């Protein structure tokens, strides 16, 4: 009887040790937790280094500029530059631009690095509350 009990205990110990083996291939759940590779960013979708923070009021707009020096241009619907300004970038302090003279409408904002003019980024926003 003791031999049977010892054999059963030994068999359980062997089965338990196999269950603890780290060389087993991971289960599907372990792959999801451990080994999800990062999804690469497509080459044609470069992250835009300028973020619109907020519209401070009807007369100014603020941007967080992460480049050294940037030309910011506001274009109307006919793609005519109606306002442009060169600003020094600071990733911690937003740049405020006065838009008091712009009439109501939707504008495209073009950001161009001054040192590397081939790096241009665009975005749109609405100017509202300004009467002509």
C-alpha positions in Angstrom: 0.0 0.0 0.0 2.9 2.4 0.8 4.4 1.7 -2.6 1.1 2.7 -4.3 0.8 5.9 -2.3 4.5 6.7 -3.0 4.0 6.0 -6.7 0.9 8.2 -6.9 2.8 11.0 -5.0 5.8 10.6 -7.3 3.6 10.7 -10.4 1.9 13.9 -9.2 5.3 15.5 -8.5 6.5 14.6 -12.0 3.3 15.9 -13.6 3.6 19.1 -11.6 7.2 19.6 -12.6 6.3 19.2 -16.3 3.5 21.8 -15.8 6.1 24.3 -14.4 8.5 23.8 -17.4 9.4 27.2 -18.9 10.4 25.7 -22.2 6.9 25.0 -23.3 5.6 27.3 -26.1 3.5 30.1 -24.7 -0.3 30.0 -24.9 -2.3 32.5 -26.9 -3.1 34.5 -23.7 0.6 34.7 -22.8 1.4 35.9 -26.3 -1.1 38.7 -26.0 0.3 39.8 -22.6 4.0 39.3 -23.3 4.8 39.5 -27.0 2.7 42.1 -28.8 5.2 43.8 -31.2 4.8 47.5 -31.7 2.9 48.5 -34.9 5.3 50.4 -37.1 4.3 53.9 -38.2 3.7 54.0 -42.0 6.5 56.1 -43.6 4.0 58.4 -45.3 2.3 59.3 -42.0 5.0 61.2 -40.1 3.8 62.5 -36.7 3.1 66.3 -36.9 5.4 68.0 -34.5 3.0 70.9 -33.8 -0.1 70.5 -31.6 -3.0 72.9 -31.3 -3.6 73.4 -27.6 -6.6 75.7 -27.4 -8.3 78.8 -28.8 -7.5 81.2 -26.0 -10.2 83.7 -27.1 -11.8 85.2 -30.2 -8.6 87.1 -30.9 -5.8 84.6 -30.3 -4.9 81.0 -30.9 -2.2 79.0 -29.1 0.2 76.3 -30.4 2.7 74.1 -28.8 5.7 74.3 -31.2 8.3 71.6 -30.9 10.7 72.8 -33.6 13.4 75.5 -33.3 11.9 78.1 -35.6 8.7 78.0 -37.5 6.9 80.1 -40.1 3.2 79.9 -39.4 0.9 80.9 -42.2 -2.9 81.3 -42.2 -4.4 80.6 -45.6 -8.0 81.4 -46.6 -10.3 79.2 -48.8 -8.5 80.5 -52.0 -5.1 79.5 -50.5 -4.1 83.1 -50.2 -1.8 83.8 -47.2 -3.7 86.3 -45.0 -1.4 86.2 -41.9 2.1 84.9 -41.4 4.5 85.0 -38.5 7.8 83.4 -37.6 8.0 82.1 -34.1 10.7 80.4 -31.9 9.6 77.0 -30.7 9.5 75.9 -27.1 8.1 72.4 -26.3 7.1 73.5 -22.8 5.6 77.0 -23.4 2.8 77.6 -26.0 3.1 80.3 -28.7 0.2 82.7 -28.8 -0.7 84.3 -32.2 -3.1 87.3 -32.5 -5.8 86.6 -35.0 -7.9 89.7 -34.3 -7.7 91.0 -37.8 -8.9 87.8 -39.5 -12.5 87.8 -40.6 -14.8 84.8 -39.7 -14.1 81.7 -41.7 -12.2 78.5 -41.9 -8.4 78.8 -42.4 -5.7 76.3 -43.3 -2.7 76.7 -41.1 0.6 75.9 -42.7 3.7 75.3 -40.5 7.1 75.3 -42.1 10.4 74.8 -40.4 12.6 77.8 -41.2 15.8 75.8 -41.4 14.4 73.0 -43.4 11.7 74.4 -45.7 10.7 70.9 -47.0 9.2 70.0 -43.7 5.7 71.5 -44.0 2.6 70.6 -42.0 -1.0 71.7 -42.4 -4.2 71.8 -40.4 -7.5 73.7 -40.3 -9.5 75.6 -37.8 -12.5 77.9 -37.6 -12.4 81.6 -36.6 -15.8 82.5 -35.1 -17.1 85.5 -33.2 -15.2 88.1 -35.2 -17.5 90.6 -37.0 -16.2 92.2 -40.1 
